[in-house]
Amino acid sequence: MAHHLDTRLLHIGSAPFDPASGTAPVSLPAVRTSTLRFESLNALEKTIARRMDGERAITYGRSGLDTHRALEDVFMQLEGGTYCVLAPSGMAAINIAFLGLLQTGDHVLVADCVYGPVRNLDRALLKGLGIEVSYFAPGQDDVAALIQPNTKVIYVESPGSLLFEMIDLPALAEIAHENGVLLVADNTWGSGYIYRPLALGADVSVVAGTKYVAGHSDLMLGAVIAKDEKVAARLHSAQYAMGNSISADDAWLALRGVRTMSVRMPQHARNALEVCAFLATRPEVLRIFHPAWHKDPGHALWQRDCTGSNGMLSIELACTPEAAKPFVDALTLFGIGFSWGGFESLVQWVDPGALAGHAYWTGKGHAVIRLHIGLESAQDLIEDLAQALGHIK
Ligand SMILES: *Cc1c(COP(=O)(O)O)cnc(C)c1O
């Protein structure tokens, strides 16, 4: 009988028993090495042959050893995929997806709500390589009409990075596949635990493991997960060419972090909903962006496609971005900083420039504040927000 994901996440990568003592450590050790020694040339040849047969047989340390294989298994279980390529950061994973699936002369359609540094990847690398990028507004633009003869990939992030708008992935996957285009989704928000793009029709899922998978703000990690062998071969080939590698200690920390995902994620989600209920009572807050919140326009899609939520939310304040700065500075439990997915609460003053070119954003002139609701007591977080809101000029 197949076990529930919560159970599988705890048992992936159990260390094998030592045949002599009949014992094994509960926690798989971090296997650190730069290379492998082979008993004989015959053993080396056998390993290469196994790899040719599609096994994850390793001949060199850059690909990592048992700790890394166990972490790949974690991502495959989370995302429901059959292939996984690890990367040293979420951004490195995004690079593998773009450079593995696109070549000079190709075109990629990118959702306008994606993680900001993707636009920098476009400017810094893709332009120079002759890979054409254009942006579309999910839920507004007629995507089928935007597909060109050279379009190879549609790249999205659902929910969106700053305002958490839900994208209808099954509908988009249908359009993509009717046109022979691959659908790639950044699933850092869902991290496979509360949202699974591959099951909704996407071909590739990209995850910043830095966030909820690791869960403790103590490492950088990325993963690219796929279900088709040919697609996976292109991702592997890009990864191999780029020479990325993840330290065994970081892989080990991520394995350790993911063991508690089943208790962390629902608690982040409960705390965030309590905070939403408080924020909704405040006149300074014009709008809450959080798909699990009943008033969010994406709520119906969230109910249909997600199995849970997390600690991410944004608010639109009835003041200018400048006037919101004292509010951010007055918070005591929220660290001012980027990133999210750790145990702690964080606040980001969203630069208005980051919302330009983002069709879902209609509150021009107003402040947007992004909050990561951590595992502190929700009551304490609410009291902190209440006092800080009093500082808006
Ligand atoms: C943080 C983040 C990334 C990048 O991850 P890093 O590990 O910081 O490089 C990519 N996508 C999304 C949605 C993110 O939030």
PDBQT file of the ligand as one rigid body, heavy atoms in Angstrom, charges set to zero:
ROOT
HETATM    1  C1  LIG A 401      13.851  32.630  -3.753  1.00  0.00    +0.000 C 
HETATM    2  C2  LIG A 401      13.210  32.260  -5.024  1.00  0.00    +0.000 A 
HETATM    3  C3  LIG A 401      13.963  31.803  -6.093  1.00  0.00    +0.000 A 
HETATM    4  C4  LIG A 401      15.474  31.744  -6.058  1.00  0.00    +0.000 C 
HETATM    5  O1  LIG A 401      15.965  30.909  -5.085  1.00  0.00    +0.000 OA
HETATM    6  P1  LIG A 401      17.465  31.115  -4.516  1.00  0.00    +0.000 P 
HETATM    7  O2  LIG A 401      17.744  29.839  -3.838  1.00  0.00    +0.000 OA
HETATM    8  O3  LIG A 401      17.384  32.312  -3.615  1.00  0.00    +0.000 OA
HETATM    9  O4  LIG A 401      18.346  31.363  -5.684  1.00  0.00    +0.000 OA
HETATM   10  C5  LIG A 401      13.305  31.414  -7.230  1.00  0.00    +0.000 A 
HETATM   11  N1  LIG A 401      11.971  31.494  -7.331  1.00  0.00    +0.000 NA
HETATM   12  C6  LIG A 401      11.218  31.958  -6.323  1.00  0.00    +0.000 A 
HETATM   13  C7  LIG A 401       9.749  32.022  -6.475  1.00  0.00    +0.000 C 
HETATM   14  C8  LIG A 401      11.806  32.364  -5.140  1.00  0.00    +0.000 A 
HETATM   15  O5  LIG A 401      11.049  32.831  -4.159  1.00  0.00    +0.000 OA
ENDROOT
TORSDOF 0
